[in-house]
Amino acid sequence: MKLYFMIGLPTETDQDLEGIADLVGKVAAVGRPSTRRTDRAYSGLTVGVTISPFVPKPHTPFQWRGMVTPDELERRIALLRSMLRGKRIELSWHDPACSRVEAALARGDRRLGKVIYEAWKRTPSTTGVDDSSQDKFDPARWAEAFEAAGLNIADFANADYSRDAALPWDYVDVGVCKEFLAREDEKADRAEITPDCRFGVCAGCGIRDAIGECPPNRPEGQKQEAEHLKDVPQTPSPAEAEQAAVVFTFAKGPEVRWLGHLDLMRVFERAIRMSGVNVVYTQGFNPHAKMSIASALPLGATADNEIVTIHLAAPVDIKGVISRLNSCLPRGLTLTSARVLPPHSRGFEIAASELVVEVSLPEGVPVERFGKAVDSLMARTEIPWQRDKRRIDLRRGIESLRVQGEMPGAESRRDLLPTPSAGEGEKVGARAEQEIVRLHMVLKHLEYTVKPSEIVAALSESVPGIEIVSVHRANLITFERSDKSKKKGGDRQCQKR
């Protein structure tokens, strides 16, 4: 059993924390071992409790409120720890220092751009390509970044904003007016609840003025009973026979290489809405476009032939859809081709990825030495590797690995290296002068997929000091799903995209 709680809300007291401990204690009591046969299903129940500090966000009623200070959050967490002591209770919490940085970034203005840049300069690797060490929060790094930018984090994260102050995000219109948010903030102090406007009185949030209607459509202040909502029209979804699964290939250029997987999904969703393409939506409480990207790219990587499958209402004009979507996609994202999957097709799976990874060699290290290290690595029958808590075999996931010469018409991606500026030291400039070699690799998609950074890390045992400059995925090697492919040894019709 897992329970999640938020602490540090503006109106919170120690009595609220005692209420959390009381609820957790009651849940844990249900899971105590029992001798009765009917209760044995609950025997040995462990309650996992996760505590997250409240972070004020823009366009919410608490956007004017400052976050609770880290010292006060630590005190409240310590109080909860003292009350939640039991063999069957596991307590964990989010780092208050990390939440404080999150609050500063959420409530800050354009001055924080320099803070982010200063923090980036202090990361272990400034390439940002597939480097898991960058995911670890370092409070000292952010403290140095704020100091270098001449800013105080408390002014953004912990300070209260005046109701009359111009907020950094005021120019973004989300449809809900500030007056409504201010009223909700005041009602929070009085512990008053705003009823759901679908079943009660319209709260006057301002969305009617923004979109011209307010479902369910009725005058402000007029009440509508829940059963009347049955008459609200719903967007019908085409029957399965009227749908078409369209497989698009697209290129991801350097301009959008910092878009992560989820952000990339959002970009496609927005392009679909802007283009007016008749896409099929899921049927449920929160409908979304039926769409999936075949394989996530490492952050910072570029690609030539990625795959996204979008379900459209039939019939489909392939050329027209590609043209309309491309006109709404940002520069660097381009749909290059498309095909409609046959009816009742089981789709396809990814068998392997073909990548080109550029690696910088330390000064004085010849390419021949690096090539011998690659050959030596591939000659091994097993390459044990510890990935977090899991142990894997890198060699099993590598189909091929070789040093590649300069390809005709292809330029080195030295332009992706940061440009050194005065006073930043010689590290970045020195890297730009190092020799860069290309590694061509084909990585299998097994129950795990080997990361380019893991291969480079394994090679660094023989050639210390090598670093990734860029990662480019040239192709995805796929095979069509069939009944045979589900069985061990079934035929797979592989093809490059």
C-alpha positions as CSV (number, residue, x, y, z in Angstrom):
1,M,0.0,0.0,0.0
2,K,1.4,3.4,-1.0
3,L,0.2,6.7,0.4
4,Y,1.3,10.1,-0.9
5,F,1.0,13.4,1.1
6,M,1.9,17.0,0.5
7,I,3.2,19.2,3.3
8,G,4.0,22.9,3.5
9,L,0.7,24.3,2.3
10,P,0.1,27.9,3.3
11,T,-2.6,27.1,5.9
12,E,-0.9,24.0,7.3
13,T,-0.4,23.5,11.1
14,D,1.2,20.8,13.2
15,Q,-2.3,19.4,13.8
16,D,-2.6,18.6,10.1
17,L,0.7,16.6,10.3
18,E,-0.8,14.7,13.3
19,G,-3.8,13.9,11.0
20,I,-1.4,12.4,8.4
21,A,0.2,10.2,11.1
22,D,-3.2,9.2,12.4
23,L,-4.4,8.1,9.0
24,V,-1.2,6.2,8.2
25,G,-1.5,4.4,11.6
26,K,-5.1,3.4,10.8
27,V,-4.1,2.0,7.4
28,A,-1.1,0.1,8.9
29,A,-3.4,-1.4,11.6
30,V,-5.6,-3.0,8.9
31,G,-2.5,-4.9,7.7
32,R,-1.4,-6.3,11.0
33,P,-1.1,-10.1,11.0
34,S,-4.3,-11.8,12.0
35,T,-5.1,-15.4,13.0
36,R,-8.5,-15.2,11.3
37,R,-8.7,-16.9,7.9
38,T,-10.7,-14.0,6.4
39,D,-7.9,-11.5,7.3
40,R,-4.9,-13.4,6.0
41,A,-5.0,-11.5,2.7
42,Y,-3.9,-8.4,4.6
43,S,-1.2,-10.2,6.6
44,G,2.2,-8.6,6.3
45,L,1.0,-5.4,4.6
46,T,3.6,-2.7,4.4
47,V,2.6,1.0,4.1
48,G,4.9,3.1,2.0
49,V,4.4,6.8,2.8
50,T,5.9,9.5,0.4
51,I,6.0,13.1,1.6
52,S,6.4,15.9,-1.0
53,P,6.9,19.6,-0.2
54,F,4.3,22.0,-1.6
55,V,5.7,24.1,-4.5
56,P,3.6,27.2,-5.5
57,K,3.0,27.3,-9.3
58,P,1.9,30.0,-11.7
59,H,-1.8,30.3,-12.6
60,T,-2.9,28.7,-9.3
61,P,-4.6,30.3,-6.3
62,F,-1.3,30.1,-4.3
63,Q,0.8,31.7,-7.0
64,W,1.3,34.8,-4.7
65,R,2.4,32.7,-1.7
66,G,6.0,31.9,-1.0
67,M,7.2,28.4,-0.3
68,V,7.9,27.3,3.3
69,T,11.6,27.6,4.0
70,P,13.8,24.5,3.9
71,D,14.5,24.7,7.7
72,E,10.8,24.7,8.5
73,L,10.2,21.8,6.0
74,E,13.0,19.8,7.7
75,R,11.3,20.4,11.1
76,R,7.9,19.2,9.8
77,I,9.5,16.1,8.2
78,A,11.3,15.4,11.5
79,L,8.0,15.7,13.3
80,L,6.4,13.2,10.9
81,R,9.3,10.8,11.3
82,S,8.8,10.9,15.1
83,M,5.1,10.0,14.7
84,L,5.5,7.4,11.9
85,R,7.7,4.8,13.6
86,G,6.5,1.3,12.9
87,K,7.8,-2.0,11.5
88,R,5.3,-1.8,8.6
89,I,5.7,1.8,7.8
90,E,8.3,3.0,5.2
91,L,8.7,6.8,5.1
92,S,10.4,8.7,2.3
93,W,10.4,12.3,1.3
94,H,11.5,14.7,-1.5
95,D,14.6,16.8,-0.8
96,P,13.4,20.2,0.4
97,A,16.5,21.9,-1.2
98,C,15.5,20.4,-4.6
99,S,11.9,21.5,-4.1
100,R,13.1,25.0,-3.3
101,V,15.0,25.2,-6.7
102,E,11.8,23.9,-8.4
103,A,9.8,26.7,-6.8
104,A,12.4,29.4,-7.8
105,L,12.3,28.2,-11.4
106,A,8.5,28.0,-11.4
107,R,8.0,31.6,-10.0
108,G,11.1,33.3,-11.4
109,D,11.5,35.7,-14.3
110,R,14.0,36.0,-17.2
111,R,16.9,36.6,-14.8
112,L,16.9,32.9,-14.0
113,G,18.1,32.2,-17.5
114,K,21.6,33.1,-16.3
115,V,21.2,30.9,-13.2
116,I,20.3,27.9,-15.4
117,Y,23.3,28.6,-17.6
118,E,25.6,28.8,-14.6
119,A,24.2,25.5,-13.2
120,W,24.7,23.9,-16.6
121,K,28.3,25.0,-16.8
122,R,28.9,23.2,-13.4
123,T,27.5,19.8,-14.5
124,P,30.0,16.9,-14.7
125,S,29.5,16.7,-18.5
126,T,28.4,19.8,-20.5
127,T,27.4,17.7,-23.5
128,G,24.1,16.7,-22.0
129,V,24.0,13.6,-24.2
130,D,22.8,10.5,-22.4
131,D,24.6,11.3,-19.2
132,S,22.8,9.9,-16.2
133,S,25.0,11.8,-13.7
134,Q,23.2,15.0,-14.7
135,D,20.0,13.6,-13.2
136,K,21.4,13.8,-9.7
137,F,20.5,17.0,-7.9
138,D,23.4,18.9,-6.4
139,P,22.3,21.7,-4.0
140,A,25.8,23.2,-3.9
141,R,25.8,23.5,-7.7
142,W,22.6,25.5,-7.7
143,A,23.8,27.6,-4.8
144,E,26.9,28.5,-6.7
145,A,24.8,29.3,-9.8
146,F,22.5,31.7,-8.0
147,E,25.6,33.4,-6.4
148,A,27.3,33.7,-9.8
149,A,24.2,35.3,-11.2
150,G,24.0,37.8,-8.3
151,L,20.6,36.5,-7.2
152,N,19.1,35.2,-4.0
153,I,17.0,32.1,-4.4
154,A,14.8,33.1,-1.4
155,D,13.5,36.1,-3.4
156,F,12.0,33.8,-5.9
157,A,11.1,30.6,-4.0
158,N,10.2,31.9,-0.5
159,A,9.0,35.5,-0.9
160,D,5.3,36.4,-1.0
161,Y,4.2,38.4,-4.1
162,S,1.9,41.4,-3.8
163,R,-1.6,40.9,-5.3
164,D,-1.0,44.2,-7.3
165,A,2.5,43.1,-8.5
166,A,3.1,42.3,-12.2
167,L,3.9,38.6,-12.2
168,P,6.4,37.2,-14.8
169,W,3.7,34.9,-16.3
170,D,0.9,37.4,-16.5
171,Y,1.4,37.8,-20.3
172,V,0.4,34.1,-20.7
173,D,-3.4,33.8,-20.9
174,V,-4.7,30.5,-19.7
175,G,-8.3,31.6,-19.8
176,V,-8.8,31.8,-16.0
177,C,-8.8,35.3,-14.6
178,K,-6.5,36.5,-11.7
179,E,-9.6,37.8,-9.8
180,F,-10.9,34.2,-9.6
181,L,-7.5,32.9,-8.3
182,A,-7.4,35.7,-5.7
183,R,-10.9,34.7,-4.5
184,E,-9.8,31.1,-4.2
185,D,-6.7,32.1,-2.3
186,E,-8.9,34.0,0.2
187,K,-11.3,31.1,0.5
188,A,-8.4,28.8,1.3
189,D,-7.7,30.9,4.4
190,R,-11.4,30.5,5.5
191,A,-11.3,26.7,4.6
192,E,-14.2,27.2,2.2
193,I,-14.8,24.8,-0.7
194,T,-15.7,25.8,-4.3
195,P,-18.3,23.3,-5.6
196,D,-17.7,21.6,-9.0
197,C,-19.4,23.9,-11.5
198,R,-20.7,21.0,-13.5
199,F,-23.0,20.1,-10.7
200,G,-23.4,23.5,-8.8
201,V,-23.3,27.2,-9.4
202,C,-20.9,28.7,-12.0
203,A,-17.9,30.0,-10.1
204,G,-17.1,32.7,-12.6
205,C,-13.5,31.7,-13.3
206,G,-13.4,33.6,-16.6
207,I,-13.1,30.7,-19.0
208,R,-16.4,31.7,-20.6
209,D,-14.8,35.0,-21.7
210,A,-11.8,33.1,-23.1
211,I,-13.5,30.4,-25.1
212,G,-17.0,31.8,-25.6
213,E,-18.7,29.0,-23.8
214,C,-18.6,27.1,-20.5
215,P,-19.6,23.5,-20.6
216,P,-22.2,22.8,-19.4
217,N,-23.4,26.0,-21.1
218,R,-25.6,28.1,-18.7
219,P,-25.7,31.6,-17.3
220,E,-23.4,32.5,-14.4
221,G,-25.1,31.7,-11.1
222,Q,-27.6,29.2,-12.6
223,K,-27.5,25.8,-11.1
224,Q,-27.7,22.6,-13.1
225,E,-28.3,19.1,-11.7
226,A,-25.9,16.3,-12.4
227,E,-28.4,14.2,-14.4
228,H,-28.7,17.1,-17.0
229,L,-25.0,16.4,-17.9
230,K,-26.2,13.4,-19.8
231,D,-27.4,15.7,-22.6
232,V,-23.9,17.3,-23.0
233,P,-22.7,16.2,-26.5
234,Q,-19.7,14.0,-26.6
235,T,-17.2,13.8,-29.5
236,P,-17.8,10.4,-31.1
237,S,-14.9,8.2,-31.9
238,P,-14.8,6.5,-35.4
239,A,-15.5,2.8,-35.4
240,E,-12.5,0.6,-35.7
241,A,-13.3,0.0,-39.4
242,E,-13.3,3.7,-40.0
243,Q,-9.8,4.2,-38.4
244,A,-6.4,4.0,-40.0
245,A,-3.1,3.5,-38.2
246,V,-0.6,5.7,-40.1
247,V,3.1,5.1,-39.5
248,F,5.1,8.3,-40.1
249,T,8.9,8.7,-40.2
250,F,10.4,11.9,-39.1
251,A,13.7,13.6,-38.7
252,K,14.8,15.4,-35.5
253,G,17.5,18.0,-36.1
254,P,19.9,20.0,-33.8
255,E,17.3,22.7,-33.3
256,V,15.1,20.5,-31.2
257,R,17.6,18.0,-29.8
258,W,16.9,19.2,-26.3
259,L,13.3,18.2,-26.5
260,G,12.7,15.1,-24.3
261,H,10.4,12.3,-25.2
262,L,7.3,13.7,-23.4
263,D,7.9,17.2,-24.8
264,L,8.2,15.7,-28.2
265,M,4.8,14.0,-27.7
266,R,3.3,17.3,-26.7
267,V,4.7,19.0,-29.8
268,F,3.0,16.5,-32.1
269,E,-0.3,16.8,-30.2
270,R,-0.2,20.6,-30.6
271,A,0.7,20.2,-34.3
272,I,-2.3,17.9,-34.7
273,R,-4.7,20.4,-33.1
274,M,-3.3,23.3,-35.1
275,S,-3.4,21.5,-38.4
276,G,-7.0,20.3,-38.0
277,V,-6.1,16.7,-38.9
278,N,-8.9,14.4,-38.1
279,V,-7.2,12.3,-35.4
280,V,-8.8,9.5,-33.4
281,Y,-9.0,10.1,-29.6
282,T,-9.1,7.6,-26.8
283,Q,-12.5,7.1,-25.1
284,G,-12.3,7.8,-21.4
285,F,-12.4,10.4,-18.7
286,N,-9.3,12.2,-20.1
287,P,-9.3,11.7,-23.9
288,H,-6.1,12.1,-25.8
289,A,-4.9,11.5,-29.3
290,K,-4.1,7.9,-30.2
291,M,-0.5,8.3,-30.9
292,S,2.8,6.6,-30.0
293,I,6.5,7.2,-30.7
294,A,8.3,3.9,-31.4
295,S,11.5,4.5,-29.4
296,A,12.6,7.3,-27.1
297,L,15.8,9.1,-28.1
298,P,18.5,10.0,-25.6
299,L,18.2,13.7,-24.6
300,G,20.4,15.8,-26.9
301,A,20.4,13.2,-29.7
302,T,19.4,13.9,-33.3
303,A,17.9,11.4,-35.7
304,D,17.0,10.8,-39.4
305,N,14.3,8.1,-39.4
306,E,12.2,8.1,-36.2
307,I,8.8,6.5,-36.1
308,V,5.5,7.9,-34.8
309,T,2.2,6.1,-35.3
310,I,-1.0,8.2,-35.3
311,H,-4.5,6.9,-35.7
312,L,-6.5,9.0,-38.1
313,A,-10.1,8.8,-39.3
314,A,-10.3,7.1,-42.7
315,P,-10.0,7.8,-45.5
316,V,-6.5,9.3,-45.2
317,D,-4.9,11.6,-47.7
318,I,-1.2,10.8,-46.9
319,K,0.4,13.7,-48.8
320,G,-2.1,16.2,-47.4
321,V,-1.7,15.1,-43.8
322,I,2.1,15.3,-44.1
323,S,1.9,18.8,-45.6
324,R,-0.5,20.1,-43.0
325,L,1.4,18.6,-40.0
326,N,4.8,19.9,-41.3
327,S,3.4,23.4,-41.6
328,C,2.6,23.3,-37.9
329,L,5.8,21.5,-36.6
330,P,8.8,23.6,-35.3
331,R,12.0,23.9,-37.3
332,G,14.0,20.8,-36.9
333,L,11.1,18.4,-36.9
334,T,10.0,17.2,-40.3
335,L,7.8,14.3,-41.4
336,T,9.5,12.6,-44.3
337,S,7.2,9.7,-45.3
338,A,4.1,7.7,-44.2
339,R,2.3,4.5,-44.8
340,V,-1.0,3.1,-43.7
341,L,-0.9,-0.2,-41.8
342,P,-3.2,-2.9,-43.2
343,P,-6.5,-3.5,-41.3
344,H,-6.0,-5.9,-38.3
345,S,-2.2,-5.5,-38.5
346,R,-0.3,-6.3,-35.4
347,G,2.0,-3.4,-36.1
348,F,5.8,-3.7,-35.8
349,E,8.5,-3.9,-33.1
350,I,12.0,-2.4,-32.9
351,A,14.7,-4.9,-33.4
352,A,17.8,-2.6,-33.2
353,S,19.0,1.0,-33.5
354,E,21.7,2.2,-35.8
355,L,23.6,5.1,-34.3
356,V,26.6,7.3,-35.1
357,V,28.3,8.6,-31.9
358,E,31.0,11.3,-32.1
359,V,33.7,10.9,-29.4
360,S,36.4,13.4,-28.5
361,L,39.9,11.9,-27.8
362,P,42.2,13.3,-25.2
363,E,45.2,15.2,-26.6
364,G,48.0,12.9,-27.8
365,V,45.8,9.8,-28.1
366,P,45.9,8.5,-31.7
367,V,42.9,7.2,-33.5
368,E,44.6,3.8,-34.0
369,R,44.8,3.3,-30.2
370,F,41.1,4.0,-29.9
371,G,40.3,1.6,-32.7
372,K,42.3,-1.2,-31.0
373,A,40.2,-0.5,-27.8
374,V,37.0,-0.9,-29.9
375,D,38.3,-4.2,-31.4
376,S,39.3,-5.5,-28.0
377,L,35.9,-4.7,-26.5
378,M,34.1,-6.5,-29.3
379,A,36.4,-9.5,-29.0
380,R,35.0,-10.1,-25.5
381,T,32.2,-12.7,-25.1
382,E,30.8,-10.8,-22.1
383,I,30.9,-7.3,-20.7
384,P,29.3,-7.2,-17.3
385,W,27.8,-3.8,-16.4
386,Q,26.1,-2.5,-13.3
387,R,23.1,-0.3,-14.3
388,D,21.6,1.2,-11.1
389,K,20.4,-1.9,-9.2
390,R,20.5,-4.2,-12.3
391,R,23.4,-6.1,-13.7
392,I,23.4,-6.5,-17.5
393,D,25.7,-7.8,-20.3
394,L,26.7,-5.0,-22.7
395,R,28.2,-7.4,-25.2
396,R,24.9,-9.2,-25.6
397,G,23.2,-6.0,-26.6
398,I,25.8,-4.9,-29.2
399,E,25.2,-6.2,-32.7
400,S,28.2,-4.3,-34.2
401,L,30.6,-1.6,-33.2
402,R,33.4,0.0,-35.3
403,V,35.3,3.2,-35.8
404,Q,33.9,5.0,-38.8
405,G,35.8,7.3,-41.2
406,E,34.4,10.6,-42.4
407,M,31.2,10.1,-44.4
408,P,30.8,11.9,-47.7
409,G,28.7,15.0,-47.3
410,A,28.6,14.7,-43.5
411,E,30.1,17.3,-41.3
412,S,31.4,16.9,-37.8
413,R,29.1,18.1,-35.1
414,R,31.7,20.3,-33.4
415,D,29.1,23.1,-33.6
416,L,27.2,21.3,-30.9
417,L,30.0,22.0,-28.5
418,P,29.5,25.1,-26.3
419,T,31.3,28.1,-27.4
420,P,33.9,29.3,-24.8
421,S,33.6,32.9,-23.6
422,A,36.0,35.1,-21.7
423,G,36.6,34.1,-18.1
424,E,35.1,30.6,-18.5
425,G,38.5,28.9,-18.4
426,E,40.2,26.7,-20.9
427,K,38.3,23.5,-20.5
428,V,35.6,24.0,-23.2
429,G,38.1,25.6,-25.7
430,A,40.5,22.7,-25.2
431,R,37.8,20.1,-26.0
432,A,36.9,21.9,-29.2
433,E,40.5,21.4,-30.3
434,Q,40.6,17.7,-29.6
435,E,40.3,15.1,-32.3
436,I,36.8,13.7,-32.8
437,V,36.2,10.2,-34.1
438,R,32.9,8.5,-35.1
439,L,31.7,5.3,-33.7
440,H,29.1,3.4,-35.7
441,M,27.1,1.0,-33.6
442,V,24.0,-1.2,-34.0
443,L,22.4,-1.8,-30.6
444,K,19.8,-4.6,-30.1
445,H,16.5,-3.9,-28.4
446,L,16.2,-6.7,-26.0
447,E,14.6,-6.7,-22.5
448,Y,17.1,-3.9,-22.1
449,T,18.8,-1.6,-24.6
450,V,22.5,-0.7,-24.2
451,K,23.1,3.1,-24.0
452,P,25.8,4.8,-26.1
453,S,27.1,6.4,-22.8
454,E,27.6,2.9,-21.4
455,I,29.7,1.8,-24.4
456,V,31.9,4.9,-24.2
457,A,32.3,4.4,-20.4
458,A,33.4,0.8,-21.1
459,L,35.9,2.0,-23.7
460,S,37.2,4.7,-21.3
461,E,38.7,1.9,-19.2
462,S,41.2,1.4,-22.0
463,V,41.3,5.0,-23.3
464,P,40.7,7.4,-20.3
465,G,39.4,10.8,-20.9
466,I,37.2,10.2,-23.9
467,E,33.8,12.0,-24.0
468,I,30.7,12.0,-26.1
469,V,30.2,15.0,-28.4
470,S,27.0,14.0,-30.1
471,V,24.6,11.1,-30.6
472,H,22.8,10.6,-33.9
473,R,20.4,7.8,-34.6
474,A,20.5,7.0,-38.3
475,N,17.9,4.2,-38.5
476,L,15.5,2.1,-36.6
477,I,15.5,-1.6,-37.7
478,T,12.0,-3.0,-37.3
479,F,10.2,-6.2,-37.9
480,E,6.5,-6.8,-38.6
481,R,4.6,-8.5,-35.8
482,S,3.1,-11.9,-36.5
483,D,1.8,-14.9,-34.6
484,K,5.2,-16.5,-35.2
485,S,7.2,-13.6,-33.9
486,K,5.6,-14.1,-30.5
487,K,7.1,-17.6,-30.3
488,K,10.8,-18.3,-29.6
489,G,12.6,-18.7,-32.9
490,G,9.8,-17.2,-35.0
491,D,10.7,-15.5,-38.3
492,R,11.2,-11.8,-38.2
493,Q,11.1,-9.8,-41.4
494,C,13.4,-7.0,-40.5
495,Q,13.7,-3.8,-42.4
496,K,15.4,-0.4,-42.0
497,R,13.4,2.7,-41.7
